[in-house]
Each structure stands twice: as structure tokens, then as C-alpha cells.
Amino acid sequence: DNDADSTAIWDKVQNDSTYLDDRIQANIDELVAVNTEMDADSSATWDKIKADSAHIKLALKDSASDIRSDLLLALADSIIDVRSALVDTASAIRTDMATMQTQIDGISTPTLAQVLAEGADANATSITNIDAITVNGNATLGSASDDDLTINSTIQGDILFEGSTDDGNIVTLSAGEGSANYTVTLPQANTTLIGATLTSPADNDVLVYNTSSSQFENESAIGFEAYMSGSGTVNGTDLIQFNSEVFDDGNVFDPSDGSFTAPRNGMYYIEAQMALQYNGNANNVLSIMVNGTEVARYLVNGSNNQLVTLHVSKTLKLVASDIITIMFTGSDGNTYFGGRAFTFISGHLVR
């Protein structure tokens, strides 16, 4: 029984296998047919696309050519119109400019005689609205001392004064070239203005009136200060040599001998000081000397080892080249103390 069943099963399997092979082959044939049909459709579609693309290219080329032609024609017409308009405008401008130049050439500045004649013809007492007047030769403004001359504009250039006598000696009033706006107020008094001759003025310069030229002139300020730079011994009748300068305006002090030379006539203030320790008992004096002559002194009668300060000052009227020195008179061997605050000389021109 088992063998019979196995044989029957095997036969059935073989029959089913044959059936399946037939179905598979039929499906394969069907797929081949479909594929062949699709290949044919794809080829036809591609041929159509290529044909349509060629037609599109030709259409675009024709359209671009037409557009270019239209633009060129339109631009050419516009350029012609603009050029024509510019030519017409330039011609009109030239005509207008020529007309204006002719009108300008025909305008001339009226002379003063013409202006006055116009005023006389109109029986006028004043003339206004004149843009510019040129006056050549001599001219007189006003006919009486109470006539007023009002200037509401800026005067350019210098003003020249001949004076009461026509002798060719001219006084020029020049404002110069200022770097800003300035106001000069004249004095409210009957007076004579005095000029100043300034030659390279420097800091601390002073104005000095020169009676010979009737002018103020700038001169360097006169003043000085010097002191003993170190301590030392002073004897009998010694001239004090102030050997260290603090300042020397006018270069009037000589630290090599401690002397001041007046550079010009004037009133001067001079002072000197010495701090010292006495050696012995004696009168000790600090004196101002003018050309070797004592003109002021300060005296102290001290005792041995006493600390004192001698100070002398005076206002002097000097002439140019007068020489000022400081002299100590007293006992020998006195010790003075150096330094700007202790032993010094100073002076300046008062006027």
C-alpha cells in the first residue's frame, strides 16, 4: 500500500511540475512581448521629443531675431529724436548767450557826473540804489563841517592822508591782514596818538618812549637774580661774588664778579642779603655800591659766633653803564651761608 501511495504522489508531483513549467514559460513569453512593446513605445517617444526640440529651437531663434530687429529699430529712432532735440537746445542756448553778451556789453558804470546830473534833473536831495561808482581824480565830499559821511560797508585797502599841506608827505593808515575781527576804539578826548616801533617783540618786553623819535619802542625787560652757590668765608672789605644766576633778563648781570651794569637810563630797585656767623666782636656792614661809591648800607654790631642776616635794598636812579656791586665790611673770618634763600642779590628796572 505504501508503494502504491508513493507512486501516486510522485505522478501527481510530476504532473504539477509540468503544469508549473508551462505556466512559467507562458508568463515569460508574455513579459517578453510586453518588453518588446515598451521598447517600441520608448523609441517612438524619444524620436518625437527630438523632433519637437528641433522645432522649439527654430522657433526661439526666429523670435530672438525678430526681437533684436525690433529693439535696434526702436533705439535708432530714439537716438535720432534725442540728437535732434539736443541740437535744437544747444542752438537756442547759443542764441540766448549771444543776446545776453550783447546786453552786458551795452552796460557801463555811470560816472559821478552822470549820477549827479540824474539827481539834479530830478531835483533830488539824495541818490540811492547805485550799485557801483568809480571816481577818478580829485573829489570833494560835503560842503560844510556839519555834513555827515556814513559808511555802512567795508573799506578795502589803506587810507592815505596828505595833511593840511600838499607837500607829498603821506601818512598811511593801514589795517594790515588780521587773523580775526578786531575793534579799535579811539579815546574820548582831545589827544595825540603816539605810535610804537616794534622790532621782533619777545616775551616780557616793555614799551619805552623815545623822546628823539616821539615813538614807543619795545625793549627787553631788565631784571636779574643771583646767589652764592656754597658757603665760605668773608673778610674785611670783600666784594661779594654772587656766582650762580637764577635768571638774567636783558643779560645785565656778570656772575664772574657779581656785578650788575645798567643797560639804559632809568629807575632801578636793588636788594642784597647775606646770612653769616660772626667771628669776633665787630660792626659788620653790607653795602650797595654804585661805581665804587657806597649808596646804601645795613650795619649789625654782633658778638662772636652770633648768627645774623644782613639785608640792604634801595631804589636808585641810574644812567646807562653804571655798575652795581655789593660789599661786605667788618671783621675777618666770618662764615657766610650759601644758597638762594640766604645770600643773594636781585634787581630790576622800575621805569
SULTA-V682726 format. One record per residue. N is the residue number from 1. RES is the residue in three letters. OMEGA is omega in degrees with one decimal (* if undefined). Layout:
BEGIN
N;RES;OMEGA
N;RES;OMEGA
END
This chain:
BEGIN
1;ASP;-179.5
2;ASN;180.0
3;ASP;179.9
4;ALA;179.5
5;ASP;-179.1
6;SER;-179.5
7;THR;-179.5
8;ALA;-179.9
9;ILE;-178.9
10;TRP;178.4
11;ASP;-179.6
12;LYS;179.3
13;VAL;-179.2
14;GLN;179.2
15;ASN;179.8
16;ASP;-179.1
17;SER;179.0
18;THR;179.8
19;TYR;-179.6
20;LEU;178.7
21;ASP;-179.8
22;ASP;-178.6
23;ARG;-180.0
24;ILE;-179.2
25;GLN;179.5
26;ALA;178.8
27;ASN;179.3
28;ILE;-179.9
29;ASP;-179.9
30;GLU;178.9
31;LEU;179.2
32;VAL;-180.0
33;ALA;179.3
34;VAL;-178.5
35;ASN;179.0
36;THR;179.7
37;GLU;-180.0
38;MET;178.1
39;ASP;-179.8
40;ALA;179.3
41;ASP;-179.1
42;SER;-179.2
43;SER;-179.9
44;ALA;179.6
45;THR;-179.4
46;TRP;177.8
47;ASP;179.8
48;LYS;179.1
49;ILE;-179.5
50;LYS;179.7
51;ALA;179.1
52;ASP;179.9
53;SER;179.1
54;ALA;178.4
55;HIS;-179.4
56;ILE;179.3
57;LYS;-179.9
58;LEU;-179.4
59;ALA;179.3
60;LEU;-179.7
61;LYS;179.1
62;ASP;-179.6
63;SER;179.8
64;ALA;179.2
65;SER;179.3
66;ASP;-179.5
67;ILE;-179.9
68;ARG;180.0
69;SER;179.9
70;ASP;-179.5
71;LEU;-179.9
72;LEU;179.4
73;LEU;-179.5
74;ALA;179.3
75;LEU;180.0
76;ALA;179.0
77;ASP;-179.0
78;SER;-179.9
79;ILE;179.3
80;ILE;-179.6
81;ASP;-179.5
82;VAL;-179.6
83;ARG;-179.9
84;SER;179.6
85;ALA;179.4
86;LEU;178.9
87;VAL;179.7
88;ASP;-179.3
89;THR;179.2
90;ALA;179.2
91;SER;179.2
92;ALA;179.3
93;ILE;178.9
94;ARG;179.3
95;THR;179.8
96;ASP;-179.6
97;MET;178.6
98;ALA;178.5
99;THR;179.6
100;MET;179.8
101;GLN;177.8
102;THR;179.1
103;GLN;179.7
104;ILE;-179.8
105;ASP;-178.6
106;GLY;-179.2
107;ILE;176.9
108;SER;178.4
109;THR;-178.5
110;PRO;174.2
111;THR;179.2
112;LEU;179.2
113;ALA;178.6
114;GLN;179.7
115;VAL;-179.7
116;LEU;178.3
117;ALA;177.4
118;GLU;179.3
119;GLY;-179.6
120;ALA;-179.8
121;ASP;-178.9
122;ALA;-177.6
123;ASN;-174.7
124;ALA;175.6
125;THR;177.3
126;SER;-179.9
127;ILE;-178.8
128;THR;176.0
129;ASN;173.3
130;ILE;-174.6
131;ASP;-177.2
132;ALA;177.5
133;ILE;175.2
134;THR;-179.6
135;VAL;177.6
136;ASN;179.9
137;GLY;-178.7
138;ASN;179.1
139;ALA;177.8
140;THR;177.8
141;LEU;179.6
142;GLY;179.7
143;SER;-179.3
144;ALA;-176.4
145;SER;-179.8
146;ASP;172.9
147;ASP;-178.5
148;ASP;172.8
149;LEU;-178.6
150;THR;-180.0
151;ILE;-179.8
152;ASN;-177.8
153;SER;-179.3
154;THR;177.0
155;ILE;178.8
156;GLN;179.4
157;GLY;-178.1
158;ASP;173.5
159;ILE;-176.2
160;LEU;179.0
161;PHE;177.0
162;GLU;-175.7
163;GLY;-176.8
164;SER;-179.9
165;THR;179.8
166;ASP;-176.3
167;ASP;178.2
168;GLY;177.3
169;ASN;-171.6
170;ILE;170.3
171;VAL;-176.2
172;THR;174.1
173;LEU;-175.5
174;SER;179.0
175;ALA;-178.8
176;GLY;178.8
177;GLU;-178.9
178;GLY;177.3
179;SER;178.6
180;ALA;176.7
181;ASN;-178.5
182;TYR;175.6
183;THR;176.4
184;VAL;-177.9
185;THR;179.1
186;LEU;-179.1
187;PRO;178.7
188;GLN;-177.6
189;ALA;171.7
190;ASN;-173.7
191;THR;176.1
192;THR;178.4
193;LEU;-179.6
194;ILE;-178.1
195;GLY;177.9
196;ALA;176.2
197;THR;-175.8
198;LEU;179.7
199;THR;178.9
200;SER;-179.2
201;PRO;-179.9
202;ALA;177.2
203;ASP;177.1
204;ASN;174.1
205;ASP;177.7
206;VAL;175.9
207;LEU;-179.6
208;VAL;-179.1
209;TYR;179.4
210;ASN;-176.8
211;THR;-179.2
212;SER;-177.8
213;SER;-176.0
214;SER;-179.0
215;GLN;167.0
216;PHE;179.8
217;GLU;178.9
218;ASN;176.1
219;GLU;-179.6
220;SER;174.6
221;ALA;-179.2
222;ILE;177.5
223;GLY;-177.6
224;PHE;171.1
225;GLU;178.0
226;ALA;-178.7
227;TYR;175.0
228;MET;-173.9
229;SER;-179.4
230;GLY;179.3
231;SER;-179.0
232;GLY;-177.7
233;THR;177.7
234;VAL;-174.5
235;ASN;167.1
236;GLY;-179.4
237;THR;-178.5
238;ASP;167.0
239;LEU;-175.8
240;ILE;179.6
241;GLN;177.2
242;PHE;-164.7
243;ASN;-177.9
244;SER;-177.7
245;GLU;170.2
246;VAL;172.4
247;PHE;-179.0
248;ASP;178.3
249;ASP;-178.1
250;GLY;178.1
251;ASN;-173.3
252;VAL;-176.6
253;PHE;-179.6
254;ASP;-178.1
255;PRO;179.6
256;SER;177.8
257;ASP;176.9
258;GLY;-176.1
259;SER;174.5
260;PHE;178.6
261;THR;-180.0
262;ALA;-177.9
263;PRO;-179.5
264;ARG;178.2
265;ASN;177.8
266;GLY;178.7
267;MET;-174.5
268;TYR;173.4
269;TYR;-177.7
270;ILE;172.3
271;GLU;179.8
272;ALA;-179.1
273;GLN;174.9
274;MET;174.2
275;ALA;-175.6
276;LEU;175.5
277;GLN;-175.2
278;TYR;169.9
279;ASN;-177.5
280;GLY;-178.4
281;ASN;-178.1
282;ALA;171.5
283;ASN;178.2
284;ASN;-170.7
285;VAL;170.9
286;LEU;-171.1
287;SER;169.3
288;ILE;-177.8
289;MET;173.2
290;VAL;-178.4
291;ASN;177.2
292;GLY;-179.5
293;THR;-179.9
294;GLU;179.2
295;VAL;177.5
296;ALA;179.3
297;ARG;172.3
298;TYR;-172.9
299;LEU;174.0
300;VAL;175.0
301;ASN;-174.6
302;GLY;178.7
303;SER;-175.5
304;ASN;178.6
305;ASN;178.7
306;GLN;176.5
307;LEU;-178.8
308;VAL;174.0
309;THR;176.6
310;LEU;-177.2
311;HIS;-178.9
312;VAL;179.0
313;SER;179.2
314;LYS;171.8
315;THR;-173.4
316;LEU;172.7
317;LYS;-174.0
318;LEU;172.0
319;VAL;-178.5
320;ALA;177.4
321;SER;171.5
322;ASP;-176.6
323;ILE;178.3
324;ILE;172.6
325;THR;178.6
326;ILE;-176.6
327;MET;171.4
328;PHE;176.4
329;THR;179.7
330;GLY;-178.2
331;SER;178.8
332;ASP;171.6
333;GLY;176.4
334;ASN;179.8
335;THR;175.4
336;TYR;-177.5
337;PHE;-179.5
338;GLY;179.6
339;GLY;-175.1
340;ARG;-176.5
341;ALA;-171.8
342;PHE;-175.7
343;THR;-172.1
344;PHE;171.3
345;ILE;175.4
346;SER;179.1
347;GLY;177.5
348;HIS;176.3
349;LEU;177.7
350;VAL;176.6
351;ARG;*
END
